[in-house]
Amino acid sequence: MSLTLKVNFKKGWPSPSIVEKVSAPASGVTTLEAGMVGHLNDDGKWVLGISAVSQTPFVFRNSQDDPDANRGVPAGSMYVAADLGGIQGISHLNAIEYQTVQFVGTPLVGSELSAGTNGKLKVAATGEVIVAIVTKALHSYQDMSYIQVIPDNSKRLA
């Protein structure tokens, strides 16, 4: 397990009014990491990427190999803001801004991004669903390269 920060929320999270979900990866999803983007399938499980405008994008706050992802809620435990024992996704429907290492290519400020089937953001090609816009171009911190994005909830294709 790596303690390297792969997603960093700059604005909007944590918040008591945030839309978030906690679930397990869908069957066949073997690599789900913090900062990737995906959606819930019909069974309520995480799937990487966004392929239809009807899918609500979520950015993952923790990784599949995070100890919290496999921990159950102890009996008699007090209320917690998000369920334990799964992957937490923060909805792109929220007013958030975040940094992520989960991207391919070199998107520029203003680039419209899609989320591929690997969960990584990339400059949207014609016909792909736009899920985010770059607000701060490529920058590095502690040997990692980040981009900063805000969600695009227009439900439109590139």
Secondary structure, 3 states (H helix, E strand, C coil): CCCCCCEEEEECCCCCCCCEEEECECCCCCCCCCCCEEEECCCCCEEECCCCCCCCCEEECCCCCCHHHHCCCCCCCCCCCCCCCCEEEEECCCCCEEEECCECCCCCCCCEEEECCCCCEEECCCCCECCEEEEEEEEEECCEEEEEEEECCCCCEC
